[in-house]
């Protein structure tokens, strides 16, 4: 997950681009196409900053703003409903061995680095 200050910076840049695109659209003529492009890119920055999340973390972990664990997965203990599976993989970014935990009732998955 990107640090909160980086996400805020990306959102601010997107907002400036969005407003600049709206202003450029108001000029009309050939500037309209440029304004539309700037508006769309600014919108993408804002949406990306709001929706960005870590690959291996639950929504609850994302909302709590706790730093991710090793390999980008969950930190601390997992609820007892999550049972470890035999599924292991190496995270391509951190090169940490990750284990998959699953709630068999809902199919929800969690990821945690192996010690």
Phi, psi and omega in degrees: 000137177290146178300148184303322181292326177291320178296320179295320178296316179297320179295317179298317177298317178298320179295317178298318178295318179301311181295321176296322177294319177297316180296319180291324176300325180294340179288333179074189179062215182289342177289342181299319180294318177297317179299319179295319180296314180297320179298315181294317180294318177298320177297319180297320178298315181294315180296317179298320180294325181283319187269350184299137177206165180288156183290327192244020185246150178285164177299321180297319179293323178294317181293331182283347180059025175282142179301143179294155177282185179303135181077004178086006182271199181290154174251158176068204183272157175256152177302149182299339180291343178269119183253135179294142177254178176274358183283119177234148174208161178261124177295126185291339181272309184266346183062028177266145176282123184247140176252144179263133175244143183225145170266108186295338180286317184254342184083002179295140184243150173227155182232136182216139180291140175284146181293000000 
